[in-house]
Amino acid sequence: MPRLFRVSARTGRESKMAWQDFLAALALMLVFEGILPFLNPGRFRNMLRMLNEMDDRLVRRIGLVSMIAGLGLLYLVR
């Protein structure tokens, strides 16, 4: 069973750790997402314009590759 859903019968400690891991990952994602707009807002706007002009299929492929790369990295780390 995935770690997120496992709960210790006595304390629920494993569940608490899973939520802490999830929130830590979410916090890191927000930090990484904010680096480019903070350091170079003009470049960030240009990237958003380019993304807006891309075909939906290409954007989906980019998202799929990103998710697969993230899952692969997570597998290697965990």
C-alpha positions in Angstrom: 0.0 0.0 0.0 1.4 3.5 -0.8 3.1 5.2 2.1 0.6 8.1 2.1 -2.3 5.8 3.1 -0.6 3.6 5.7 -1.5 4.4 9.2 0.1 3.0 12.3 -2.5 1.4 14.6 -1.1 3.1 17.7 0.0 6.6 16.9 -0.7 7.5 13.3 2.9 8.6 13.1 3.5 7.1 9.6 0.5 9.1 8.3 1.9 12.3 9.8 5.3 11.7 8.2 3.7 11.1 4.9 1.8 14.4 5.1 5.0 16.2 6.2 6.8 14.7 3.1 4.0 15.8 0.8 3.9 19.3 2.2 7.7 19.6 2.0 7.6 18.5 -1.7 4.9 21.0 -2.4 6.9 23.8 -0.7 10.0 22.9 -2.8 7.9 22.9 -5.9 6.6 26.4 -5.1 10.2 27.6 -4.5 11.4 26.2 -7.8 8.4 27.6 -9.6 9.1 31.1 -8.2 12.8 31.3 -9.1 12.5 32.4 -12.7 9.7 35.0 -12.3 11.7 36.4 -9.3 15.1 36.5 -11.1 14.0 37.4 -14.6 10.3 38.5 -14.9 10.7 39.6 -18.6 12.0 36.2 -19.7 9.2 34.5 -17.7 6.6 36.6 -19.6 8.2 35.7 -22.9 8.1 32.0 -21.9 4.4 32.3 -21.0 3.7 34.0 -24.4 5.5 31.2 -26.2 3.6 28.5 -24.2 0.3 30.2 -25.1 1.1 30.0 -28.8 2.1 26.3 -28.7 -0.2 23.6 -29.9 -2.2 21.8 -27.2 -0.7 18.4 -28.2 2.9 19.8 -27.7 2.0 21.2 -24.3 0.6 17.9 -23.3 3.7 16.0 -24.5 5.9 18.4 -22.5 3.8 17.8 -19.4 3.9 14.0 -19.9 7.7 14.0 -20.3 7.9 16.2 -17.2 5.7 13.9 -15.2 7.7 10.8 -16.3 11.0 12.4 -15.5 9.7 13.4 -12.0 8.4 9.9 -11.4 11.7 8.4 -12.5 13.7 10.7 -10.2 11.3 10.0 -7.3 11.8 6.2 -7.9 15.6 6.6 -7.9 15.6 8.8 -4.7 13.1 6.7 -2.8 
